[in-house]
Amino acid sequence: MVNLQAITSGGSRTVLSEATVEEFRPTLGGALILPDDPGYDEARTIWNAMIDKRPALIARCVGVSDVINSVKFARANDLLVAVRGGGHSFPGNSVCDGGLMIDLSLMKGIRVDPDSLTARAEAGVKWGEFDRETQAFGLATTGGTLTDTGIAGLTLGGGIGWLCRKYGLSLDNLLSVDMVTAEGQFLKASATENAELFWGLRGGCGNFGIVTSFEYRLHPVGTLLAGMLIYPLEAVREVLPFYHKFVSDAPDELMTGAAMLTSPEGQPVVAIIVCYNGSLETGEQVLKPMREFGQPLADLIGPMPYSQVQALLDEGFPAGRRNYIKTNFMNSIDVDAAAIMFERFASVPSPYTALALFQLGGAVARVGKDDTAFYHRDAGYHMFLASIWDNPEDDERNIRWTRETWSALEPFSAEGVYVNEMGDEQESFDRVAEAYGPKTYERLVALKNKYDPTNFFRLNPNIKPTV
């Protein structure tokens, strides 16, 4: 091995001697992977194929001590740090050029306590893995909408999922965490221990430390009434306004989404996705008006287990494709908004791209705006444009279409943005501040000043310290 070229936290170049690296290696229970080692390319590869970064070192952690020692090593050598949980962020926060990638993906421990209706899971767990364990007891908590998403990133930024209107966001079901600070200190946070930090962790992303395990509240979840209604794209101007009216007084048990996408047969369509978490008989009655509206190409709604509901969208978002995203909140979907969505999606450049809206409200809206760092409790929908394609030569065309479509829909948007699904806009101070609102952002800055005054954890929707 020769000396390693690396990047400091401030972006300048530095050199790590062979002796320095070899002193670090035995402090890890897991592997230390360097650029010339077998498995390096696999370890640095994340879900979004647009991200092609090369860390100087990858610490594959298998326990808390590995995380502590990795943080201390990075701090002692002033290295840029990226933290990987599920590796599913659109802007690629999980990996960095020239720094230390602290990889938690092997930390997979899950313990379900069916008596207390709780579960504790380590930071490398993905939602499909978590659901498999909790569903063995007929239990679940609000996860995301893809089984491949990591629990860590999703929970720390919010957690919109199929159970959120009945049980709240993922972070609303968080009871406590174990974490490692920027100083390499281990601590716990909950409503009764480091309570202000616990407030900020629920929405503040990875700005304050590395959470190594999460304790969740669980709920009984059995067979659900779920699936899709699929209409031709031409019907979107009638379907979406009807959908908005239909869900405006929906019960908490019903969570829905609407999406414009391209069918496997190559036909642009609009899909209404539903998940009713209650009695199947009541769900049939609740969904009857939607199922009787218009002339759908297909009605794929039926009883299904929660794990199957969680996998409904998996095929549309596989690892290894190129992804670019723009998002906003929306409060309503009127005829004019639906018309613009139709006009824009009719010219979509990739058959993998989706324009989607996920319904909020219900239990999400009943949590106080100041109770957690997730501020935008009163939004009606989370809207996201997920452009997805294969060929790097098509980057410019797909990115341009996404930006132009987002701009066309901006007049219909509500205040703020969902911090979990920010793309390159996470580099904008104003946009990050919009994700939290002024009072919440000021409170988060105070936490950043206390727990990470040097901005050691900066590869995230960054809350910049002011000290």
Beta strands, then each sheet from edge to edge (+ up, - down):
strand 1: 4-7
strand 2: 13-16
strand 3: 32-33
strand 4: 57-60
strand 5: 81-84
strand 6: 100-103
strand 7: 110-113
strand 8: 118-122
strand 9: 139-140
strand 10: 174-180
strand 11: 186-190
strand 12: 210-217
strand 13: 219-220
strand 14: 223-232
strand 15: 254-262
strand 16: 268-276
strand 17: 298-299
strand 18: 302-305
strand 19: 322-330
strand 20: 354-359
strand 21: 381-389
sheet 1: 1+ 2-
sheet 2: 3+ 4- 6- 5-
sheet 3: 7+ 8- 12+ 10- 11+
sheet 4: 9+ 13-
sheet 5: 17+ 14- 16+ 15- 20+ 21- 19+
sheet 6: 17+ 14- 18+
end
